Amino acid sequence: MSRSKILALISFLLVLAACSNVTGNVKVEESVEAVANVQETDSLEELEPIPTPEKYEGDLELPIHGATGYTSVDLNLKTSPNVDSETIETLNAGTAFTILKEEGKWWFVKDATSEGWVDHTYCFINLPDVIPSIAYNSSNTYSSKFVSSGIEIPGITGQTLYEGKAFNERFGKEEFIVPVLYSMSKKVYLAQQEALAHGDTLVIYEGYRPYSVQKAVVDALTSVAYEDMAVMAGINTAPWSTGWFIAKNISNHQMGYAIDVTLARVESKEDIAIGEYLVTDITDYTEYTMPTPIHELSLASITFTKPVPSSSPTAWKNAVLADTMNESAKTLQSYLTNAGLTPLASEWWHFNDLDAMNQTKQNPSDGGYLLTDILSESP
């Protein structure tokens, strides 16, 4: 309310007071006081401007505060960020929690019943919570794209293999659950920033994959291969074997240091506010043509002409690219390897974080759990 309007209102009330009794005077005085209070309230509001969202400065696009994390193995919840501190309880592998803060290698977290400190070396973080600009399309959670030599795999292709989407309060909408080891998330962030700088975006199809799903795909593919010689040849022609295309035992997807990812051209984007922070939201994109559709389990998808030790961080650098590796696949590989990830010889879309592998090799995840909860909050 402007000062001139307030003065006019006060003058009007004083005239009324002159024509009224004592009771009226009291009411007028109360009215004048109320007007003054309005003026005071308006002034206070004018002194408290709404903060302008800004880009987060850190190792990720958003701070970890409020993000969802998961235990990859059984972990002790501690009273302080010290291995020798008192244990509050043991969190079973696959327990979801909200991350509240970080101190060294420890997170202070809360779950449904308690709060305390956990060693984040052995924890997953939900990628959409901290790198929202990436396009996520976890097809195995609604319609699996797994095929082999173009042949559908009964019980797998087109099926929902596991639950992996839930309402995410951080964004106010349903979002895919895409967990990876925390240390790996920082490398994925670096790859995405390089992609964005060139007008591209990563499109992640999978991070953590439950072992039950891994085994189901192996069993179904094996059955198809025994019935279809083309499929058998596609996964068992020297020097390649079935294990290169779908691990028969616990894989790096279960251990949390692998992603399946492709690349897309950004068609449109906008900056949006998430809490106090400004992030890029990819509103439209077009995936580049790659050597094969993603999750084509056969020789058609190989990255290199022959197998390369997947545990070596450098062997791939001397390997010869397969003739099918087109420019889009090479660009994708460049973004991911520049960030410190390692390509898999048999799948152009698969990249590992061998540093994360080595950090957790004393106690790796066995993938014996589903991750279906999102406990995220605004950062």
N, C-alpha and C positions, 0 to 999 in steps of 0.2 A: 504494500500500500504506500503511495507517495506521501511525502510530508505535507503538501498542500491540501490533499484530501483529508488527512488526519486533522489538520488545524480547522478545516471547515466543519468537520463532524463535531469537534469539541465545542466550537462556537455555537452550533445548533443545540447541542445538549445543554449549554449554559443558559441559553434563552428559555428552554423548557423548564430549567430549574427555577428561574425567576417567576414563573407562572404556576408553580406547584407548591405543595406543602413540604414539611420537613422530610416526610417519608420519601417524597419524590426526589428531594435533594440527595438523599442517601443513594437512591437507585441511580441517579445521574452520575454521582461520584464513582459508583461501582462501574458504570458504563465507561466513564473516562479512563478509569484504571485498566479496564479490559482492553480498550483501544491502545493504551500505552504498552500493554503486554504483547499485543499483536505486533506492534512496531518492533519491540525487543526481540520477539521470536523471528520475525522476518530478517532482522539484522544478523542474528546468529546463523541462520541458514545461509545467508549470503557469504558468511565468513568460512563456510565449510564446503569448498568445491568438491565435486566427485572426482576421484583420482582417474587419470587417463591411463588405460592399459598400455603396458610396454612389453617389448620382447624380453624373454627371460635370458639372462646371461649365465650360461653354465654348460655342463657336458651333455645336456639333453634339451629338448624344446620347452619342456615344462619341468618345474621342480618335482622331486620325488615325493614331497610332502602331500599326503592325500592320495597317492597312487596305491593300487592294489599290488601286493606281493604274495608269493607263495613259497612255502618250504619245499625244497626238492627232495629232501631226506628228513628223517626225524631230527629235530633240533631242539636243544634246551633253551627255554625262555629264561633269561637272566634278570636279576634285579639291577645290575649295572653293566656297562660295556666292558666286561672283564670275564675271561673264561673261568676265573677262580671265584667269581661272585656266586651268591646263592641261586640255585635253580628254582624258579617258580613252578614250572611244569614242563613237560616235554610235548612239543607240537609235532603231531604225526606228519609224515610226508604228505604233501598236497593240501596242507592247511592254508586257507586264505586269511589275509590280514591287511589292515590299513597301515601304510608307512607314515610315521609322524615326524621323524627326524633322523639324521645320520651323524655318526661320530666314528671316524676311522673306518674300520671294517664292520662296524655294528650299525644296525637299524633299531630305533625305538619304535615298536609297533603295538597295535591293539587288534585283538580279534573279538569274537562275540562275548567272551567271558573274562578276559584278562589283558594286561599290557605288560611289556617288558622289552628286553634287548635280545636280538638274535644276530648271529654271524651271517652277514649277507653274502659271504662267499658262496654259500650253498642255497641261495634264494633266487627265485625267478622274480621278474618284474613284468607287469602287463604292458606290452609295448604301446598300445594306443593311448595309455595314460600319460606317457612321457614323450612320445613322438607322434602327435596326432596328424601331422601333415601327410604321413604315409597312407597310401590306399591299402586297406585290408580286405581280403576276400578269402576267408577260410572255407574253401569249398567242401572240405571233408566234413564240415559241420552241417551241411545242408544238401549237397549233391556232389559226391566225389567225382573227380575227373580222371581217376586212375584207369588206364587202359594199357594194353601191351600189344605192340605192332598193330595198333589201330583196332584191336579186338576188345570188346567189352569184357570185363571180369565179373562173372555172375556173383551177386550178393555184395558187390563193391561199387562198381560203376553206377553213378547216378543216385547212390544211397547216402543217407545220413549216417556217418560212421561214429560220431560222438557228438555230445552237446558242447557248444562252444560259443554261445552268444547270450548276453544278458543285459538288463538295463544298467547303464553306467551313469551314476549321479553326477560325475565330473562333467559330463557333456549333456546331460539331460535327455539321453536317447539310448536305444539299444546299440550295443557295439560288440564286435568280436572279441574273444579272449585270446590273446596271442602272447603267451609267456616265453621268455628266454632268460638265461642267467643274466643277472644285473650287469656284470662286467661286459657281456656281449652287447647289451643295449647301447652302450656308448659308441661302439664301432658302427652299429647300424645307423645311429644318428649321424655320424660323419659321412657315411655313404649317401644318406638321404640329402644332406646339405650340398654335397657335390652334384647330385642329380638335379636338385632344385635350381642350382646355379646355372644349369644348362637347359632349363626348361623341361626337365623330366621329373618323374617320381618313381620310387619303388612301389611295387604292388606285392605285398606279402601274402602268400597263400597258406603258410603254416610255420609255426615255431614248434612248441611242445606238441608231441603226439603220444597218446597213451599206448602202452605196450600191447594192450589187448587189441587195438586197432592195427598195429604193426603186424601182429601174428595173424590176424584175420586176412590181411592183404597177402601175406606170404602163402598161407594155406590155399587161398582161392586162386592165386596166380599159378601155384604149382599144379593144381588140378587142371587148370586150363592148358598149361604147357604140355601135360601128358596126353591131352586130347587133340591138340592143335600143333602140328609140327612147325608152322610158321612162328607161332608164339615161342615154342621151345628154342628155335634157332635165334630168335631175337634177344633171348636172355642167356643163351648158353652156346655161344660161338667163341672159340678161343681167340684172344686171351681173356675173354669176359665170361662171367658166370652170374647166376641169379642174385647172389649176395651183393653184387655191385648196384643192382637196381632196386632191391628192397632187402634190407638186412634181415637175416633169419633170426638173429638174436637181438638183444637190447641195442638200440641204435643211438646215434648222437641226438636224434630228435627227442628221445626219452630223457637223455642226460641234459638237454637244455642248451646246447651250444650249436644248434643248426637252424637255418631258416631255408624255406623254399620260396623263391622270389623271382618276379619278372620285372620288366621295365615298361613304363608308359610315357607318352607325351602329354604334358599338361595342356588341356584345352581352355580351362578357366579356373580361377582361384580367387579367394578373397581373404582378407584378414579378419579374424573374429576374436572376441574376448572370451577367455576361459579364466574365470576368477579375476585376478589382477593382471593377467598376462595376455599378450597378443600373440596369436599363432596363425599360421597359414592353413587354410582349409581348401583342399583340392575339390572343387565342385564338379569337374568333368575331366575325363582323361581318356586316351585311346591307347590300348596296349600295342606295343610294337610286335611285328611278326618275328617269331623266334624259330630256331631250327625245327622244333616240334611244339605242339600244345604242351602246356605244363602237365607233369605227371604221366607222360608217355614212357612206360617202363620197358625200354628196349634199346638196342644199339643205335637207333635213330637219334637218341638224345645225348650221345656221348659228347664230352667236352674235348677230350684228347684222344689221339689215335690208339693209345694203349693205357692200361691201368697205371695209376700213379699212387704211391703210398699216401693214404688219406691222413696219416698222423704226422706227415712231414710238412713243415711250414714253407719249405723252399723247393721241393722236388718238382712241383707243378711249373715252376718258372722255366725249366729246361724241357718241358714236354711240348710235343707238337700238337697244335690245335687240329681238331677234326675238320674235314672239308665242309661240313655242314654248319660250322660256327659262323654265322653271318655277322654283319656289323653291329646289329642291335645286341646280340649276345655278347660280343666283344666289349661293347660299351658297358653293359651291365657288369661284366666281369671286372672291368677297370674300376668302376665305382666301388665295388665291394672289396676288391683286393687293395686298392689305395687306402681303404679304411682299416686294413689289417686282417681281413677275413680270407679264407682259403677255399678255392673251388674244388668241387668233387669231380673226379675224372669221368664219371659215368652219367652225370646229370647236369646239364647246363644251368639249371635253376637252383642248385643246392650249394650252399656256402657254410663253412664251419668256422668257429672261433677256437683255434687250437690253444690259445692262452687260457681261455676259460676251461677247456678240457683238462689242461695240466693242473690248473688251480684246484679242480674238484676230483681229480683221479683217485685220491685216497678214499673218497666216499661218494661215488657218483650215484645219480638217481637211477632207479630201475623202471621208472615210468608206470608203476603199478597203481595208478590213481587217476581219476578224472578231475579236471579243474573247471568248475561250473559257476563259481561265485565271483562277483565283482563287488568289492567293498570300498570303491573309490569315493573320494570327496573332492570338493573344489580346492585347487591349490592355494 
